Amino acid sequence: MKRRYLMTPGPSPVPAVIREALATEIMHHRTDEFIEILKETNEGLKYVFCTKNPVLTLASSGTGAMEAAVTNFFSAKDKVLVIVGGKFGERWAEITKSYGLDVVQMDVALGESPTVEGVKKMLDANKDIKGIFTTLCETSTATVFDIKGIASLTKDKNILLTVDAISGLGQDALLTDEWGVDVVITGSQKGFMLPPGLAFMSVSEKAKGFIKTSTLPKYYFSLAKALKSYEKNDTPFTPAVNLIMGLKISIDLIKKDGIENMWANFRKMSLAAQEAAKALGLEVFSKHPSSSLTAIVAPSGINAKDVVKKMRKEYGVSIAAGQGELEQKIFRIAHMGWINGQDLMMCFSLLEKVLRDCGYTNFKLGASVAKLQEVIYG
Ligand SMILES: *Cc1c(COP(=O)(O)O)cnc(C)c1O
């Protein structure tokens, strides 16, 4: 039997204290005891999201909240700008088109971040744009987008800014209220150190106004209903009770570390992983690397999928291959949630072995680990 090591950008590892909380005896959700827990997690989520606005907890994976953002804030034929720089930008385009929105798409080269001037140009050319859908960390290319810059264009206008921060939240800095981001979405299985199954979504005052005018159909994901229950620390439907018990512990852990310290710590891990890749003579794929994961270009002649497969098969270490056209070209190593510097050292030491087994020998054994030691612990 092999131990399993998750170094993937979701699901990410779950610490024992959270696993224990998940295993507590199930309690009924319409009780004072559970309402107390929801009250605490509702407050705690505001801290993690850097907002004073409500943060809803939904029983779905992250994509459920993405769909809810489209159906609750907009109506068919509304013109929206969708920024596409990889697989998850594409997901916004697919959802908005599915619901008949009038989609203006801004394509960004893979591994690049949209420029504020570029976004401004799109808004200037399309005066009737009602909303922008974008991504904090485009996980498919491990690229962080300039959300602060984009928010500066929408902050004082009646344009709703919705950010998919599913992989980025907790690692890449995101000052929701200070920057003026209206809607921030994440899921439980990445920075929150929880199993998959919960989605979270912050809703600004501006966003509440958009809910009032939206005419797209919704039922399970009615945010009006969810907000009404939220005011009473309740949920419209049966919540994922035990995941929320785990969430309570997750928030405690995050508060103990401090969100700003987490951003600094993951920034350092990202820089260390980039340096470690370079020490192996490899190229970092992204031009604006995220703090949540690092995408590394496979050596020429070596299929990234083989590296990923060997890591899992030989050593039980899960890393991710590329997606779409990058599938065979890059592999991605996550540093989010519970993943720490020791995990990175373990992962890179085995990566060295696997690269050698694949026939790439253009580095000194231990070179990447030495770099990690230097940057993280030096
Ligand atoms: C993981 C991820 C998603 C998908 O979320 P699900 O929980 O699988 O629905 C969406 N966007 C980004 C940026 C992600 O990294």
The ligand as an ORCA input file, in Angstrom:
! r2SCAN-3c Opt
* xyz 0 1
  C     -11.042     24.142     -9.439
  C     -11.520     25.341    -10.155
  C     -12.850     25.468    -10.575
  C     -13.792     24.315    -10.533
  O     -14.435     24.175     -9.401
  P     -15.316     22.860     -9.094
  O     -15.278     22.912     -7.615
  O     -14.624     21.687     -9.689
  O     -16.634     23.097     -9.656
  C     -13.257     26.652    -11.140
  N     -12.392     27.657    -11.328
  C     -11.107     27.572    -10.962
  C     -10.207     28.726    -11.200
  C     -10.625     26.409    -10.380
  O      -9.335     26.294    -10.046
*
